Structures are given as structure tokens and as C-alpha cells.
Amino acid sequence: MKKPIIITLAIVAFLFFTTLIISQLMGQSSAKGGVMDKPIPANVMKIAEKSCVHCHSEPGDFMAISHLNLSNWNKYSPEKQAAKASAMCMKVTEDKMPPKHFRKNHPDGVPTQEEVKTICNWAKSLEIPKK
């Protein structure tokens, strides 16, 4: 009779402490000021709306969203935002984004050299200095 009560209390205590630890960890990540610190600036978003948002935001292309989801940008940590912005810069600089089929069907959606420069300057501004 006493054994089931002890087991039940042990499970309840385990769940309580697990929940407490998880909530503490979640509080620490937002206390760092990480999430929602760096929204995409208007000048960069204007370029993204023309060239990226069609596929890289919900309900866009599944594969595109799996690499970059602009709908969830503010949910990314500062480190992830910096990495994603850097990848954006690299892809548009190498003419890998937007993809060929998009370029063919939407030639006005291809970023200009000046717009590529704007994206890359923004990406550099997000870089987190190494300690």
C-alpha cells in the first residue's frame, strides 16, 4: 500500500522539478535579450518581399521554409539570425537565390547588385563578435 504512494509522489516531484528547470532555462534565454532583438529592417524587408517571402514565409515552399522561415524571424536567437542573414548574403551573392525557375518567371524579383549589397551589409551588422 505504501509503495504506490511513494512512487506516485516521486513521479509528481520529478515532473515538478523538470517543469521548474525548463521554465528557468526558458527565462534565461529571453533574459539574455536574444529573442526578438533584431527585426528585419524595412529596407531589407522590402527586398525580401520582392525576392524571398513568396517561398520563405508561411505558407510558402516546404523546403524553402525548412532552410529559412521569415515568418518566424523574431523567434530565432541572435546567433541564428546572424547565421541565417549571412547565408542569405552568400546565396544572393552567388546567384543561388532566388532559384532559376523563380528568376525566369519573375525577372523583376531578382535583387539588383545594390540590393545584394544592402542584404550583405545588414548581415554583417548582425554578426556577433567572438569572445
DOPA-860397 format. One record per atom (N, C-alpha, C): residue in one letter; atom name; x, y, z. Coordinates in steps of 0.001 Angstrom, whole numbers, plus 500000, padded with zeros to 6 digits. Example, Ala and Ser with C-alpha at 12.3 -4.5 7.8 and 13.67 -1.06 7.14 Angstrom:
// residues 2
<node votor="A" torlum="N" px="513190" py="494310" pz="507800"/>
<node votor="A" torlum="CA" px="512300" py="495500" pz="507800"/>
<node votor="A" torlum="C" px="513200" py="496700" pz="507800"/>
<node votor="S" torlum="N" px="512850" py="497750" pz="507080"/>
<node votor="S" torlum="CA" px="513670" py="498940" pz="507140"/>
<node votor="S" torlum="C" px="512900" py="500030" pz="507870"/>
This chain:
// residues 131
<node votor="M" torlum="N" px="500813" py="498807" pz="500000"/>
<node votor="M" torlum="CA" px="500000" py="500000" pz="500000"/>
<node votor="M" torlum="C" px="500856" py="501256" pz="500000"/>
<node votor="K" torlum="N" px="501941" py="501255" pz="500782"/>
<node votor="K" torlum="CA" px="502782" py="502442" pz="500874"/>
<node votor="K" torlum="C" px="503629" py="502632" pz="499622"/>
<node votor="K" torlum="N" px="503993" py="501537" pz="498952"/>
<node votor="K" torlum="CA" px="504852" py="501611" pz="497777"/>
<node votor="K" torlum="C" px="504220" py="502434" pz="496644"/>
<node votor="P" torlum="N" px="502935" py="502216" pz="496277"/>
<node votor="P" torlum="CA" px="502331" py="503023" pz="495202"/>
<node votor="P" torlum="C" px="502274" py="504521" pz="495550"/>
<node votor="I" torlum="N" px="502067" py="504846" pz="496796"/>
<node votor="I" torlum="CA" px="502018" py="506258" pz="497204"/>
<node votor="I" torlum="C" px="503397" py="506888" pz="497043"/>
<node votor="I" torlum="N" px="504421" py="506184" pz="497450"/>
<node votor="I" torlum="CA" px="505790" py="506703" pz="497336"/>
<node votor="I" torlum="C" px="506173" py="506879" pz="495867"/>
<node votor="I" torlum="N" px="505814" py="505917" pz="495046"/>
<node votor="I" torlum="CA" px="506111" py="506015" pz="493600"/>
<node votor="I" torlum="C" px="505369" py="507195" pz="492987"/>
<node votor="T" torlum="N" px="504110" py="507361" pz="493330"/>
<node votor="T" torlum="CA" px="503319" py="508483" pz="492819"/>
<node votor="T" torlum="C" px="503934" py="509815" pz="493242"/>
<node votor="L" torlum="N" px="504315" py="509933" pz="494512"/>
<node votor="L" torlum="CA" px="504946" py="511166" pz="494998"/>
<node votor="L" torlum="C" px="506274" py="511416" pz="494293"/>
<node votor="A" torlum="N" px="507043" py="510373" pz="494036"/>
<node votor="A" torlum="CA" px="508318" py="510525" pz="493337"/>
<node votor="A" torlum="C" px="508093" py="511030" pz="491912"/>
<node votor="I" torlum="N" px="507081" py="510508" pz="491234"/>
<node votor="I" torlum="CA" px="506770" py="510950" pz="489858"/>
<node votor="I" torlum="C" px="506314" py="512403" pz="489859"/>
<node votor="V" torlum="N" px="505452" py="512765" pz="490784"/>
<node votor="V" torlum="CA" px="504972" py="514146" pz="490880"/>
<node votor="V" torlum="C" px="506137" py="515096" pz="491159"/>
<node votor="A" torlum="N" px="507014" py="514720" pz="492073"/>
<node votor="A" torlum="CA" px="508174" py="515562" pz="492392"/>
<node votor="A" torlum="C" px="509084" py="515690" pz="491180"/>
<node votor="F" torlum="N" px="509305" py="514596" pz="490460"/>
<node votor="F" torlum="CA" px="510141" py="514632" pz="489262"/>
<node votor="F" torlum="C" px="509548" py="515588" pz="488216"/>
<node votor="L" torlum="N" px="508260" py="515475" pz="487960"/>
<node votor="L" torlum="CA" px="507601" py="516353" pz="486989"/>
<node votor="L" torlum="C" px="507662" py="517815" pz="487427"/>
<node votor="F" torlum="N" px="507470" py="518052" pz="488704"/>
<node votor="F" torlum="CA" px="507523" py="519414" pz="489223"/>
<node votor="F" torlum="C" px="508904" py="520029" pz="488991"/>
<node votor="F" torlum="N" px="509944" py="519296" pz="489372"/>
<node votor="F" torlum="CA" px="511303" py="519826" pz="489217"/>
<node votor="F" torlum="C" px="511715" py="519952" pz="487757"/>
<node votor="T" torlum="N" px="511261" py="519041" pz="486935"/>
<node votor="T" torlum="CA" px="511549" py="519132" pz="485497"/>
<node votor="T" torlum="C" px="510909" py="520391" pz="484910"/>
<node votor="T" torlum="N" px="509664" py="520636" pz="485277"/>
<node votor="T" torlum="CA" px="508971" py="521838" pz="484813"/>
<node votor="T" torlum="C" px="509668" py="523097" pz="485319"/>
<node votor="L" torlum="N" px="510088" py="523083" pz="486555"/>
<node votor="L" torlum="CA" px="510792" py="524224" pz="487141"/>
<node votor="L" torlum="C" px="512097" py="524504" pz="486392"/>
<node votor="I" torlum="N" px="512857" py="523478" pz="486108"/>
<node votor="I" torlum="CA" px="514133" py="523643" pz="485403"/>
<node votor="I" torlum="C" px="513903" py="524166" pz="483992"/>
<node votor="I" torlum="N" px="512936" py="523617" pz="483283"/>
<node votor="I" torlum="CA" px="512651" py="524067" pz="481921"/>
<node votor="I" torlum="C" px="512217" py="525520" pz="481917"/>
<node votor="S" torlum="N" px="511361" py="525900" pz="482859"/>
<node votor="S" torlum="CA" px="510916" py="527295" pz="482895"/>
<node votor="S" torlum="C" px="512075" py="528239" pz="483219"/>
<node votor="Q" torlum="N" px="513009" py="527800" pz="484040"/>
<node votor="Q" torlum="CA" px="514191" py="528615" pz="484342"/>
<node votor="Q" torlum="C" px="515055" py="528788" pz="483099"/>
<node votor="L" torlum="N" px="515243" py="527705" pz="482354"/>
<node votor="L" torlum="CA" px="516052" py="527786" pz="481136"/>
<node votor="L" torlum="C" px="515405" py="528692" pz="480106"/>
<node votor="M" torlum="N" px="514105" py="528608" pz="479970"/>
<node votor="M" torlum="CA" px="513389" py="529465" pz="479023"/>
<node votor="M" torlum="C" px="513505" py="530924" pz="479448"/>
<node votor="G" torlum="N" px="513421" py="531188" pz="480719"/>
<node votor="G" torlum="CA" px="513557" py="532547" pz="481232"/>
<node votor="G" torlum="C" px="514940" py="533101" pz="480991"/>
<node votor="Q" torlum="N" px="515972" py="532273" pz="481098"/>
<node votor="Q" torlum="CA" px="517340" py="532727" pz="480880"/>
<node votor="Q" torlum="C" px="517563" py="533111" pz="479433"/>
<node votor="S" torlum="N" px="517023" py="532341" pz="478489"/>
<node votor="S" torlum="CA" px="517265" py="532662" pz="477085"/>
<node votor="S" torlum="C" px="516604" py="533972" pz="476707"/>
<node votor="S" torlum="N" px="515419" py="534279" pz="477246"/>
<node votor="S" torlum="CA" px="514804" py="535556" pz="476924"/>
<node votor="S" torlum="C" px="515413" py="536680" pz="477753"/>
<node votor="A" torlum="N" px="515981" py="536362" pz="478907"/>
<node votor="A" torlum="CA" px="516628" py="537389" pz="479721"/>
<node votor="A" torlum="C" px="517905" py="537889" pz="479063"/>
<node votor="K" torlum="N" px="518515" py="537059" pz="478226"/>
<node votor="K" torlum="CA" px="519714" py="537487" pz="477508"/>
<node votor="K" torlum="C" px="519384" py="538549" pz="476479"/>
<node votor="G" torlum="N" px="518107" py="538748" pz="476225"/>
<node votor="G" torlum="CA" px="517705" py="539714" pz="475220"/>
<node votor="G" torlum="C" px="517820" py="539138" pz="473830"/>
<node votor="G" torlum="N" px="517882" py="537831" pz="473716"/>
<node votor="G" torlum="CA" px="518122" py="537186" pz="472440"/>
<node votor="G" torlum="C" px="516946" py="537236" pz="471498"/>
<node votor="V" torlum="N" px="515837" py="536737" pz="471911"/>
<node votor="V" torlum="CA" px="514713" py="536599" pz="471014"/>
<node votor="V" torlum="C" px="514069" py="537953" pz="470789"/>
<node votor="M" torlum="N" px="513727" py="538213" pz="469552"/>
<node votor="M" torlum="CA" px="513035" py="539429" pz="469124"/>
<node votor="M" torlum="C" px="513897" py="540686" pz="469233"/>
<node votor="D" torlum="N" px="515206" py="540551" pz="469327"/>
<node votor="D" torlum="CA" px="516055" py="541734" pz="469427"/>
<node votor="D" torlum="C" px="516251" py="542445" pz="468097"/>
<node votor="K" torlum="N" px="516353" py="541698" pz="467017"/>
<node votor="K" torlum="CA" px="516733" py="542282" pz="465741"/>
<node votor="K" torlum="C" px="515703" py="541989" pz="464654"/>
<node votor="P" torlum="N" px="514633" py="542773" pz="464594"/>
<node votor="P" torlum="CA" px="513709" py="542563" pz="463487"/>
<node votor="P" torlum="C" px="514394" py="542948" pz="462171"/>
<node votor="I" torlum="N" px="513893" py="542421" pz="461088"/>
<node votor="I" torlum="CA" px="514466" py="542745" pz="459779"/>
<node votor="I" torlum="C" px="514132" py="544200" pz="459476"/>
<node votor="P" torlum="N" px="515150" py="545019" pz="459167"/>
<node votor="P" torlum="CA" px="514885" py="546433" pz="458869"/>
<node votor="P" torlum="C" px="514018" py="546592" pz="457621"/>
<node votor="A" torlum="N" px="513313" py="547705" pz="457544"/>
<node votor="A" torlum="CA" px="512367" py="547947" pz="456447"/>
<node votor="A" torlum="C" px="513029" py="547864" pz="455070"/>
<node votor="N" torlum="N" px="514243" py="548428" pz="454921"/>
<node votor="N" torlum="CA" px="514879" py="548410" pz="453600"/>
<node votor="N" torlum="C" px="515231" py="546996" pz="453163"/>
<node votor="V" torlum="N" px="515618" py="546142" pz="454097"/>
<node votor="V" torlum="CA" px="515931" py="544741" pz="453786"/>
<node votor="V" torlum="C" px="514640" py="543966" pz="453559"/>
<node votor="M" torlum="N" px="513621" py="544248" pz="454360"/>
<node votor="M" torlum="CA" px="512340" py="543549" pz="454209"/>
<node votor="M" torlum="C" px="511712" py="543860" pz="452862"/>
<node votor="K" torlum="N" px="511898" py="545056" pz="452371"/>
<node votor="K" torlum="CA" px="511366" py="545425" pz="451048"/>
<node votor="K" torlum="C" px="511987" py="544542" pz="449963"/>
<node votor="I" torlum="N" px="513277" py="544290" pz="450075"/>
<node votor="I" torlum="CA" px="513978" py="543412" pz="449129"/>
<node votor="I" torlum="C" px="513479" py="541980" pz="449306"/>
<node votor="A" torlum="N" px="513354" py="541545" pz="450563"/>
<node votor="A" torlum="CA" px="512894" py="540186" pz="450851"/>
<node votor="A" torlum="C" px="511478" py="539955" pz="450328"/>
<node votor="E" torlum="N" px="510625" py="540948" pz="450460"/>
<node votor="E" torlum="CA" px="509254" py="540813" pz="449960"/>
<node votor="E" torlum="C" px="509242" py="540627" pz="448451"/>
<node votor="K" torlum="N" px="510166" py="541272" pz="447786"/>
<node votor="K" torlum="CA" px="510252" py="541165" pz="446329"/>
<node votor="K" torlum="C" px="510872" py="539838" pz="445893"/>
<node votor="S" torlum="N" px="511846" py="539336" pz="446650"/>
<node votor="S" torlum="CA" px="512672" py="538226" pz="446183"/>
<node votor="S" torlum="C" px="512588" py="536940" pz="447000"/>
<node votor="C" torlum="N" px="512139" py="536997" pz="448247"/>
<node votor="C" torlum="CA" px="512285" py="535842" pz="449143"/>
<node votor="C" torlum="C" px="510990" py="535361" pz="449788"/>
<node votor="V" torlum="N" px="510144" py="536287" pz="450176"/>
<node votor="V" torlum="CA" px="508988" py="535980" pz="451018"/>
<node votor="V" torlum="C" px="508042" py="534980" pz="450372"/>
<node votor="H" torlum="N" px="507920" py="535012" pz="449056"/>
<node votor="H" torlum="CA" px="506989" py="534109" pz="448375"/>
<node votor="H" torlum="C" px="507225" py="532655" pz="448787"/>
<node votor="C" torlum="N" px="508476" py="532255" pz="448892"/>
<node votor="C" torlum="CA" px="508808" py="530864" pz="449258"/>
<node votor="C" torlum="C" px="509214" py="530717" pz="450722"/>
<node votor="H" torlum="N" px="509878" py="531741" pz="451267"/>
<node votor="H" torlum="CA" px="510483" py="531635" pz="452597"/>
<node votor="H" torlum="C" px="509631" py="532213" pz="453714"/>
<node votor="S" torlum="N" px="508316" py="532152" pz="453560"/>
<node votor="S" torlum="CA" px="507417" py="532513" pz="454654"/>
<node votor="S" torlum="C" px="506178" py="531643" pz="454519"/>
<node votor="E" torlum="N" px="505452" py="531528" pz="455596"/>
<node votor="E" torlum="CA" px="504287" py="530647" pz="455596"/>
<node votor="E" torlum="C" px="503173" py="531252" pz="454771"/>
<node votor="P" torlum="N" px="502519" py="530537" pz="453925"/>
<node votor="P" torlum="CA" px="502534" py="529098" pz="453674"/>
<node votor="P" torlum="C" px="503409" py="528730" pz="452478"/>
<node votor="G" torlum="N" px="504587" py="529259" pz="452374"/>
<node votor="G" torlum="CA" px="505474" py="529059" pz="451231"/>
<node votor="G" torlum="C" px="505902" py="527632" pz="450996"/>
<node votor="D" torlum="N" px="506977" py="527512" pz="450261"/>
<node votor="D" torlum="CA" px="507521" py="526210" pz="449884"/>
<node votor="D" torlum="C" px="508129" py="525508" pz="451098"/>
<node votor="F" torlum="N" px="507762" py="524243" pz="451294"/>
<node votor="F" torlum="CA" px="508212" py="523494" pz="452469"/>
<node votor="F" torlum="C" px="509736" py="523464" pz="452580"/>
<node votor="M" torlum="N" px="510416" py="523147" pz="451483"/>
<node votor="M" torlum="CA" px="511886" py="523064" pz="451516"/>
<node votor="M" torlum="C" px="512500" py="524427" pz="451813"/>
<node votor="A" torlum="N" px="511962" py="525468" pz="451205"/>
<node votor="A" torlum="CA" px="512485" py="526814" pz="451438"/>
<node votor="A" torlum="C" px="512319" py="527211" pz="452900"/>
<node votor="I" torlum="N" px="511141" py="526933" pz="453441"/>
<node votor="I" torlum="CA" px="510867" py="527292" pz="454832"/>
<node votor="I" torlum="C" px="511745" py="526484" pz="455788"/>
<node votor="S" torlum="N" px="512088" py="525268" pz="455409"/>
<node votor="S" torlum="CA" px="512933" py="524460" pz="456297"/>
<node votor="S" torlum="C" px="514337" py="525054" pz="456424"/>
<node votor="H" torlum="N" px="514760" py="525837" pz="455439"/>
<node votor="H" torlum="CA" px="516070" py="526491" pz="455498"/>
<node votor="H" torlum="C" px="515989" py="527886" pz="456123"/>
<node votor="L" torlum="N" px="514938" py="528596" pz="455774"/>
<node votor="L" torlum="CA" px="514747" py="529961" pz="456285"/>
<node votor="L" torlum="C" px="513263" py="530265" pz="456294"/>
<node votor="N" torlum="N" px="512737" py="530576" pz="457469"/>
<node votor="N" torlum="CA" px="511331" py="530935" pz="457589"/>
<node votor="N" torlum="C" px="511255" py="532375" pz="458076"/>
<node votor="L" torlum="N" px="511001" py="533278" pz="457145"/>
<node votor="L" torlum="CA" px="510949" py="534696" pz="457504"/>
<node votor="L" torlum="C" px="509739" py="535014" pz="458381"/>
<node votor="S" torlum="N" px="508731" py="534161" pz="458353"/>
<node votor="S" torlum="CA" px="507577" py="534355" pz="459245"/>
<node votor="S" torlum="C" px="507977" py="534189" pz="460707"/>
<node votor="N" torlum="N" px="509020" py="533414" pz="460947"/>
<node votor="N" torlum="CA" px="509468" py="533148" pz="462322"/>
<node votor="N" torlum="C" px="510778" py="533856" pz="462657"/>
<node votor="W" torlum="N" px="511156" py="534838" pz="461907"/>
<node votor="W" torlum="CA" px="512441" py="535512" pz="462122"/>
<node votor="W" torlum="C" px="512622" py="535955" pz="463569"/>
<node votor="N" torlum="N" px="511604" py="536541" pz="464149"/>
<node votor="N" torlum="CA" px="511721" py="537058" pz="465519"/>
<node votor="N" torlum="C" px="511801" py="535974" pz="466574"/>
<node votor="K" torlum="N" px="511567" py="534731" pz="466182"/>
<node votor="K" torlum="CA" px="511686" py="533621" pz="467123"/>
<node votor="K" torlum="C" px="513094" py="533041" pz="467119"/>
<node votor="Y" torlum="N" px="513907" py="533411" pz="466126"/>
<node votor="Y" torlum="CA" px="515281" py="532923" pz="466058"/>
<node votor="Y" torlum="C" px="516137" py="533638" pz="467104"/>
<node votor="S" torlum="N" px="517107" py="532937" pz="467646"/>
<node votor="S" torlum="CA" px="518060" py="533552" pz="468578"/>
<node votor="S" torlum="C" px="518952" py="534508" pz="467784"/>
<node votor="P" torlum="N" px="519633" py="535443" pz="468455"/>
<node votor="P" torlum="CA" px="520519" py="536359" pz="467735"/>
<node votor="P" torlum="C" px="521582" py="535614" pz="466933"/>
<node votor="E" torlum="N" px="522089" py="534514" pz="467477"/>
<node votor="E" torlum="CA" px="523104" py="533736" pz="466767"/>
<node votor="E" torlum="C" px="522519" py="533126" pz="465496"/>
<node votor="K" torlum="N" px="521313" py="532616" pz="465600"/>
<node votor="K" torlum="CA" px="520665" py="532006" pz="464444"/>
<node votor="K" torlum="C" px="520289" py="533073" pz="463422"/>
<node votor="Q" torlum="N" px="519844" py="534241" pz="463890"/>
<node votor="Q" torlum="CA" px="519546" py="535340" pz="462968"/>
<node votor="Q" torlum="C" px="520798" py="535732" pz="462196"/>
<node votor="A" torlum="N" px="521920" py="535842" pz="462893"/>
<node votor="A" torlum="CA" px="523177" py="536208" pz="462236"/>
<node votor="A" torlum="C" px="523579" py="535161" pz="461206"/>
<node votor="A" torlum="N" px="523435" py="533898" pz="461562"/>
<node votor="A" torlum="CA" px="523794" py="532817" pz="460638"/>
<node votor="A" torlum="C" px="522874" py="532799" pz="459426"/>
<node votor="K" torlum="N" px="521589" py="532978" pz="459637"/>
<node votor="K" torlum="CA" px="520625" py="532974" pz="458531"/>
<node votor="K" torlum="C" px="520852" py="534177" pz="457618"/>
<node votor="A" torlum="N" px="521115" py="535345" pz="458195"/>
<node votor="A" torlum="CA" px="521372" py="536542" pz="457389"/>
<node votor="A" torlum="C" px="522653" py="536373" pz="456575"/>
<node votor="S" torlum="N" px="523661" py="535789" pz="457185"/>
<node votor="S" torlum="CA" px="524920" py="535534" pz="456477"/>
<node votor="S" torlum="C" px="524690" py="534571" pz="455317"/>
<node votor="A" torlum="N" px="523885" py="533542" pz="455545"/>
<node votor="A" torlum="CA" px="523564" py="532591" pz="454478"/>
<node votor="A" torlum="C" px="522785" py="533280" pz="453355"/>
<node votor="M" torlum="N" px="521879" py="534188" pz="453733"/>
<node votor="M" torlum="CA" px="521138" py="534948" pz="452717"/>
<node votor="M" torlum="C" px="522103" py="535736" pz="451842"/>
<node votor="C" torlum="N" px="523045" py="536417" pz="452478"/>
<node votor="C" torlum="CA" px="524042" py="537202" pz="451755"/>
<node votor="C" torlum="C" px="524811" py="536315" pz="450784"/>
<node votor="M" torlum="N" px="525281" py="535187" pz="451280"/>
<node votor="M" torlum="CA" px="526070" py="534280" pz="450455"/>
<node votor="M" torlum="C" px="525261" py="533774" pz="449253"/>
<node votor="K" torlum="N" px="524021" py="533373" pz="449492"/>
<node votor="K" torlum="CA" px="523191" py="532810" pz="448425"/>
<node votor="K" torlum="C" px="522865" py="533841" pz="447342"/>
<node votor="V" torlum="N" px="522543" py="535069" pz="447731"/>
<node votor="V" torlum="CA" px="522226" py="536070" pz="446705"/>
<node votor="V" torlum="C" px="523491" py="536552" pz="445999"/>
<node votor="T" torlum="N" px="524619" py="536576" pz="446711"/>
<node votor="T" torlum="CA" px="525889" py="536975" pz="446102"/>
<node votor="T" torlum="C" px="526321" py="535962" pz="445045"/>
<node votor="E" torlum="N" px="526104" py="534688" pz="445325"/>
<node votor="E" torlum="CA" px="526486" py="533617" pz="444403"/>
<node votor="E" torlum="C" px="525409" py="533328" pz="443357"/>
<node votor="D" torlum="N" px="524366" py="534138" pz="443312"/>
<node votor="D" torlum="CA" px="523233" py="533966" pz="442389"/>
<node votor="D" torlum="C" px="522541" py="532611" pz="442542"/>
<node votor="K" torlum="N" px="522573" py="532058" pz="443747"/>
<node votor="K" torlum="CA" px="521880" py="530797" pz="444002"/>
<node votor="K" torlum="C" px="520448" py="531034" pz="444478"/>
<node votor="M" torlum="N" px="520186" py="532248" pz="444918"/>
<node votor="M" torlum="CA" px="518843" py="532644" pz="445330"/>
<node votor="M" torlum="C" px="518566" py="534007" pz="444733"/>
<node votor="P" torlum="N" px="517364" py="534246" pz="444297"/>
<node votor="P" torlum="CA" px="516297" py="533292" pz="444115"/>
<node votor="P" torlum="C" px="516687" py="532224" pz="443085"/>
<node votor="P" torlum="N" px="516024" py="531063" pz="443134"/>
<node votor="P" torlum="CA" px="516383" py="529982" pz="442220"/>
<node votor="P" torlum="C" px="516052" py="530313" pz="440761"/>
<node votor="K" torlum="N" px="516635" py="529542" pz="439863"/>
<node votor="K" torlum="CA" px="516498" py="529806" pz="438420"/>
<node votor="K" torlum="C" px="515052" py="529878" pz="437965"/>
<node votor="H" torlum="N" px="514206" py="528947" pz="438432"/>
<node votor="H" torlum="CA" px="512812" py="528966" pz="437973"/>
<node votor="H" torlum="C" px="512087" py="530233" pz="438425"/>
<node votor="F" torlum="N" px="512425" py="530738" pz="439605"/>
<node votor="F" torlum="CA" px="511832" py="531993" pz="440076"/>
<node votor="F" torlum="C" px="512343" py="533152" pz="439230"/>
<node votor="R" torlum="N" px="513644" py="533162" pz="438949"/>
<node votor="R" torlum="CA" px="514238" py="534222" pz="438134"/>
<node votor="R" torlum="C" px="513596" py="534280" pz="436757"/>
<node votor="K" torlum="N" px="513349" py="533090" pz="436190"/>
<node votor="K" torlum="CA" px="512761" py="533022" pz="434856"/>
<node votor="K" torlum="C" px="511330" py="533566" pz="434847"/>
<node votor="N" torlum="N" px="510548" py="533175" pz="435859"/>
<node votor="N" torlum="CA" px="509142" py="533579" pz="435925"/>
<node votor="N" torlum="C" px="508918" py="534968" pz="436520"/>
<node votor="H" torlum="N" px="509904" py="535455" pz="437288"/>
<node votor="H" torlum="CA" px="509774" py="536759" pz="437960"/>
<node votor="H" torlum="C" px="511081" py="537545" pz="437824"/>
<node votor="P" torlum="N" px="511435" py="537976" pz="436623"/>
<node votor="P" torlum="CA" px="512718" py="538673" pz="436465"/>
<node votor="P" torlum="C" px="512814" py="539948" pz="437296"/>
<node votor="D" torlum="N" px="511674" py="540565" pz="437597"/>
<node votor="D" torlum="CA" px="511685" py="541767" pz="438433"/>
<node votor="D" torlum="C" px="511937" py="541427" pz="439902"/>
<node votor="G" torlum="N" px="511868" py="540139" pz="440258"/>
<node votor="G" torlum="CA" px="512110" py="539712" pz="441636"/>
<node votor="G" torlum="C" px="513571" py="539429" pz="441939"/>
<node votor="V" torlum="N" px="514422" py="539480" pz="440929"/>
<node votor="V" torlum="CA" px="515850" py="539229" pz="441137"/>
<node votor="V" torlum="C" px="516473" py="540477" pz="441767"/>
<node votor="P" torlum="N" px="517159" py="540323" pz="442898"/>
<node votor="P" torlum="CA" px="517757" py="541511" pz="443541"/>
<node votor="P" torlum="C" px="518879" py="542110" pz="442694"/>
<node votor="T" torlum="N" px="518908" py="543425" pz="442691"/>
<node votor="T" torlum="CA" px="519970" py="544138" pz="441986"/>
<node votor="T" torlum="C" px="521266" py="544057" pz="442782"/>
<node votor="Q" torlum="N" px="522365" py="544466" pz="442180"/>
<node votor="Q" torlum="CA" px="523657" py="544473" pz="442884"/>
<node votor="Q" torlum="C" px="523579" py="545358" pz="444127"/>
<node votor="E" torlum="N" px="522889" py="546464" pz="444017"/>
<node votor="E" torlum="CA" px="522740" py="547376" pz="445168"/>
<node votor="E" torlum="C" px="521932" py="546706" pz="446277"/>
<node votor="E" torlum="N" px="520890" py="545966" pz="445907"/>
<node votor="E" torlum="CA" px="520081" py="545267" pz="446902"/>
<node votor="E" torlum="C" px="520877" py="544132" pz="447560"/>
<node votor="V" torlum="N" px="521694" py="543441" pz="446785"/>
<node votor="V" torlum="CA" px="522565" py="542401" pz="447337"/>
<node votor="V" torlum="C" px="523511" py="543020" pz="448358"/>
<node votor="K" torlum="N" px="524055" py="544173" pz="448008"/>
<node votor="K" torlum="CA" px="524961" py="544888" pz="448922"/>
<node votor="K" torlum="C" px="524228" py="545273" pz="450219"/>
<node votor="T" torlum="N" px="522987" py="545706" pz="450096"/>
<node votor="T" torlum="CA" px="522180" py="546064" pz="451266"/>
<node votor="T" torlum="C" px="521969" py="544853" pz="452169"/>
<node votor="I" torlum="N" px="521642" py="543699" pz="451576"/>
<node votor="I" torlum="CA" px="521441" py="542473" pz="452350"/>
<node votor="I" torlum="C" px="522731" py="542093" pz="453069"/>
<node votor="C" torlum="N" px="523857" py="542161" pz="452352"/>
<node votor="C" torlum="CA" px="525140" py="541756" pz="452949"/>
<node votor="C" torlum="C" px="525584" py="542719" pz="454050"/>
<node votor="N" torlum="N" px="525351" py="544010" pz="453874"/>
<node votor="N" torlum="CA" px="525681" py="544975" pz="454936"/>
<node votor="N" torlum="C" px="524841" py="544716" pz="456183"/>
<node votor="W" torlum="N" px="523580" py="544404" pz="455981"/>
<node votor="W" torlum="CA" px="522702" py="544071" pz="457104"/>
<node votor="W" torlum="C" px="523189" py="542808" pz="457799"/>
<node votor="A" torlum="N" px="523549" py="541794" pz="457002"/>
<node votor="A" torlum="CA" px="524044" py="540533" pz="457573"/>
<node votor="A" torlum="C" px="525290" py="540785" pz="458416"/>
<node votor="K" torlum="N" px="526187" py="541621" pz="457934"/>
<node votor="K" torlum="CA" px="527409" py="541930" pz="458694"/>
<node votor="K" torlum="C" px="527071" py="542637" pz="460004"/>
<node votor="S" torlum="N" px="526016" py="543458" pz="459989"/>
<node votor="S" torlum="CA" px="525657" py="544184" pz="461200"/>
<node votor="S" torlum="C" px="525111" py="543250" pz="462283"/>
<node votor="L" torlum="N" px="524660" py="542047" pz="461895"/>
<node votor="L" torlum="CA" px="524138" py="541086" pz="462851"/>
<node votor="L" torlum="C" px="525194" py="540171" pz="463431"/>
<node votor="E" torlum="N" px="526390" py="540174" pz="462839"/>
<node votor="E" torlum="CA" px="527441" py="539287" pz="463310"/>
<node votor="E" torlum="C" px="527716" py="539527" pz="464782"/>
<node votor="I" torlum="N" px="527873" py="538446" pz="465498"/>
<node votor="I" torlum="CA" px="528134" py="538529" pz="466935"/>
<node votor="I" torlum="C" px="529639" py="538368" pz="467139"/>
<node votor="P" torlum="N" px="530277" py="539363" pz="467771"/>
<node votor="P" torlum="CA" px="531728" py="539274" pz="467981"/>
<node votor="P" torlum="C" px="532102" py="538044" pz="468802"/>
<node votor="K" torlum="N" px="533181" py="537400" pz="468396"/>
<node votor="K" torlum="CA" px="533659" py="536231" pz="469138"/>
<node votor="K" torlum="C" px="534368" py="536697" pz="470401"/>
<node votor="K" torlum="N" px="534167" py="535945" pz="471461"/>
<node votor="K" torlum="CA" px="534744" py="536327" pz="472749"/>
<node votor="K" torlum="C" px="536154" py="535871" pz="472866"/>
